């Protein structure tokens, strides 16, 4: 396996331009983007970092349009990350996680909402 084989050449590279999600399904648009996502390595393997976002229910994976935005958001120049397509990120997620694109930036948006937790009262 060469290093070139890990890059998704079919994804669109966002070069500091705002992503236009108004043309079709936002998940379809997101799936074609090249993203930077914080990853963590533990005993079970390498996985996207999930976190809670104050004021928003559920767990989220934050994906960024550039490495600079990821580093600015985490405030860490040596953050562990992977560059992958939106489609690859969506395929790697567990069903209980949402995706937020460019979180903390003015053009950021929620792409996939985490499922709502419902509680039922015993009658």
DALINJO-V410457 format. One record per backbone hydrogen bond with DSSP energy under -1.0 kcal/mol. NH is the residue of the N-H (numbers start at 1). CO is the residue of the C=O. Records with the same first field share a line. If there is no record, write none. Layout:
NH: CO + CO
//
This chain:
5: 2
6: 3
7: 4
9: 7
11: 8
12: 32
24: 22
29: 25
30: 26
31: 27
32: 29
33: 30
34: 12
35: 84
36: 64
37: 82
39: 80
40: 47
42: 45
45: 42
47: 40
49: 38
51: 60
56: 53
60: 51
61: 98
63: 100
64: 36
70: 66
71: 67
72: 68
73: 69
74: 70
75: 71
76: 71
79: 76
82: 37
84: 35
86: 33
87: 31
89: 85
90: 86
91: 87
92: 88
97: 94
98: 59
99: 112
100: 61
101: 109
102: 63
105: 102
108: 105
109: 101
111: 99
112: 99
//
